[in-house]
Amino acid sequence: MFTPQGPTLRELAVQALSSVEHGYDLLAPKFDRTPFRTPDPVLDAVVEAVRPLGPFRTGLDICCGTGAGMGVLRRLCGERIVGVDFSAGMLSAARSAVPALPGAPAVDWVRADARALPLAPSFDLAVSFGAFGHFLPAERPAVFTGARDALRPGGLFAFPVPAPAPVASRLYWALWGFDTAMRLRNLLRRPPFVMYYRTFRLPDVLDDLAGAGFTTRLLPLSALGRRPDGSPRCALVVARRT
């Protein structure tokens, strides 16, 4: 799964036994050499799906990590983009990966917890990639409310969601096993490391978005392929602040 330049098994174990924040501080220098970084085809598909919904002047990447989503915003927004993360290590890596460029949107970084975003309603577009597993279902409304409050009226909050793995698939049982191992780890060790794959169920997510003041729709990311039944392998949640 990992390149020779990526983290070792020991480094991943140390990360998993740390808090979420400290774990990502440790992983940040090698994060982009792991499968945890959102793949470029997903990023490109999101750009193509969101671009017709613009134009956008300002963009916000919630839980920006090492900056993959900031590259999406740079392609979609004309004036200013902001990355938010609570890991100082990830923000440091992101600053190196997404420097300010002449003629490109201004780039800013904010260290903050996504459950309590300290941002005024000044953004046209917010995105997030691969971070929602770090929030328990009870914490999700606070994240979505923070995203809403950071958007101007009519602003969009967009993020990709993969189709659920079939119960008979290896992926389903691999994710089930991972979540079970994480729950056991968190029973035995503090501070907890919150990372679950099977708690982000789309019907619950749509309900939480509605409760936070969004109207939502799903757009198929057809470039990422379709399942045998014809449904898309991945869709884009597009939530508009009402």
N, C-alpha and C positions, 0 to 999 in steps of 0.2 A: 504493500500500500504506500510505502514511503520511499522517497529518494534517499540516496546516501547523505545528502545535505540536510535532511529533515531530522526531527527529534527522534532520539532513541527510545526504546521501550522504557528504560529507566526514567528518562526525562518525562515521558507521558505519565508514568506512575506517580512521580513527584507532583506533577501538575494536578492529577486527579485527587491527591491527598491534601491539597491546599484548598484555600477558599477560591471562589470563582475569580475574584479580582486578582489575587496573587498568582493563581494558576496561569492566567492569561498574561500577566507580566512576565512570567518565566517562559511561556511558549512564544511570545511575540516575535523574537528574532527569527524563528523558524516556521512560523504559522503558515506562510504562503507556500511552503514546501510540503504541506499536508493535504489530505483530501477534505479537510474541514473548510478550506477556503471555497467560496462559491465559484463554481466553474465559469469560465468565460462564456460558453454557449448560453448559460442561463442569464448572465448579465446582458449579453447582446440581445437575447430575446425580449428581455424587459425593456430595453431601450426602444426596440422597434414597436412594442405594444403601447408604450407610454407616450412616445413622441407625438402621435396624432391627437393626443388629449391636451396638448399645450396650446400656446407657448407658456414657458415657465421662466420667471426671472430668478427666483431664489429657491434653493433646495437644501434639504436636511437629511442626513443619513443617521438614523437612530441605531446605536450599537455599531458604529462604523468599523470596528476592528482595525485591520491593517489597511483599510481604504479601498477595498474592491468596489463597494457601492458608491464611493466618491467619484470613481471613474465614470459610473453611470450618470451621476448628476452633472459632471463636467460636460457630458455630451448632450444633456437635455436643458440645462439652465444657462441663462445669458449673463447674469450679474454676479451672484454670490452663492457659494455652497459652504455648508457647515457640517462637520463630522462630530458626533457626540459618542463618547465611550467612557466607562468608569475605570478602565485599565490604563494607567500611565504608560506601560510598556507598549500596548497596542497603539496608542496615540502617537508615541514616538516613531514606531515603525510606519504608521500611516503618513506622518509628516514627510518622511523620506520618500515614500512611494508616490505621493501626490503633492509635489511642490507647486508653489505659485508659478504661473507661466504668463509671459506677456501676451495680452490679447485674450486670455482665458478668464473665466469667472474668478473673482477673488475667493480665496480659500481660508477658512477659519476652523479652529478646533476648540471644542469645549469638553472638559472633563466633568462628567455628571452621571448620575444614576438615572436610567431611563424611566424608573418608577416615579421620579420627581424632577422632570425636566424644568430647568430654570430659564425658559425661553418665552419671549413675547410672540404674539401671533403675527409673524412677519414672513412666513414661508408659503410659497405656492405649491410646493411638492415635498413630500417626505417619503423616504424609502427605508426598508430594513431587509437585511439578508442574513438568514441562518442564525438568528439570535434568540428566537422566541422560546426555544427549549430551555433557556436559562431562567425563565420565569414560571413560577407555579401558576396554575389556573386562577387562583385567587388574586394574584398580582397583575394579571393581564389587564383588567379594567383600568388600573392606574397607568399602565404603559400606553394604552389607547387614548385615555383622556389627556395625557401629556402630549401625545402626537396631535390630537385635535386642537389643543390650546396653542400649539406652536404654529398652526396653519391659519392663514387668512380665511375668512368666510369663502366657501367655494373651493378651498384648496384640496389637493388630493394626497392620500396616503396609499402607497402601493407596495405590495410585497408578493413574491412568488410562493406558491404552495404546491408541493408534489401530490400526485394522486396517492391515496393510501395503498400500501402494499397488500396484495391478496393474502388471505390467511394461509393458504397452502404454500406460499413462497418462502424461500430461504431468508429473504430480506425481512419479512414480517417477524420471523422467529429470532433473527439476529437483533432487530430493534427491541423486541420483547425481552430478550436476554440482557441487552445493554441496560434497559431501564430497570430491570430487576436487580442487576448488580449495583446500579447507582443507588437504588433505594436501600439496599443492604448496607452499602458503604455509609450512607447518611444516617442510618440507625446506629452505626458503631463509632462514627468519628465526627468531631466538630472542629472547625466550622463545616457546614454542609457544602458540597459542590453540586449545585443544581444544574443538571443537564439531562433532560428527558426528551425522547423522540415521539412518544405516543400520547402526550398530553395536549397537543395542539390540534384538536379535532375541529374540522371546518365548521360544522353547525354551531358549536360553542363559540368559535371565534367570530362568526357573523353576528351572533347574538350580542357578544361583548362590544363589537363595533357599533351596533345599533344603539346599545345602552350608552356608549360614549358620545353619541351625537353624529354618527356617520350614516349615510346611505351607501350601500355597497352593490357591486356587481362583479362577476367573474369573467375574465377574458382568457380564452385558451391560448397557451403559448405553443402554437402549432409547430414552430420550428424545432421544438424539443421532442417531437414524435407523438405517436398515439399508442394506446394499449390495444391488445387484440380485440376488445369490444368496441373500438373506435373512439373511446374517450381520450382526452389529452393526458399525457404523462405529467404535465405540469400546467397550472393555471395561475393567473395573476389576479389577486384581490385588489380591486380599485375601490377605495372608500373615499367618499367626498364629504367634507365638512359641511353640514347643513347650516 
